[in-house]
């Protein structure tokens, strides 16, 4: 389940869920988790390379992560481990969503992701265009009901994948999500019963 709910902290978008752990990239360093790969924590824009996520009415003035450090013609990524547990929720303030941004989740030593999303999964194809100030491409994205994960990877095959206020936790599904799940299960039970009677 993906939604775009958020709270605000001044101009910034932050997770709306209680009890989550958030990396906001501010001092004091080191970062909360272990980051390995081609990334940089920066402030402001770097022309032709990275753009700070756009918030309530302006760009992010605080620190954020950008993958990769500079433009590259090959996929560049950062792997984030030592999250402190296994989780079913992930949230991030995703800046200028592009089709070439990919977010993948992993569990244990399995080299295959338990879930993976590109920018196309976040917005419609004509909106995943990297617009640096549009509300359709600068979103707080919540991934709920994920398969249990304990690490994640951010990958970009072009310019940059920018994000701030990354949150992890175990969030109970919302009532609307539970209602949809319940309706689906009831429908399946009815279908199975009908087939059994034939």
Protein Blocks (a to p, Z undefined) as FASTA:
>chain_A
ZZfbdcdehjbccdfbehiacdehiacdddfbdcedjddddedjdehkaccdddfkpccf
bdcddddfbdcfbdcddddehkopacfbdcdddehiafkbccdddehjbfbdfbdcdfkl
mmcfklmnopakbfkloccdddehiacdfbdcdddfbfbdcdehiacddddddfklmmmm
mmmmmmmmmmmmmmmmZZ
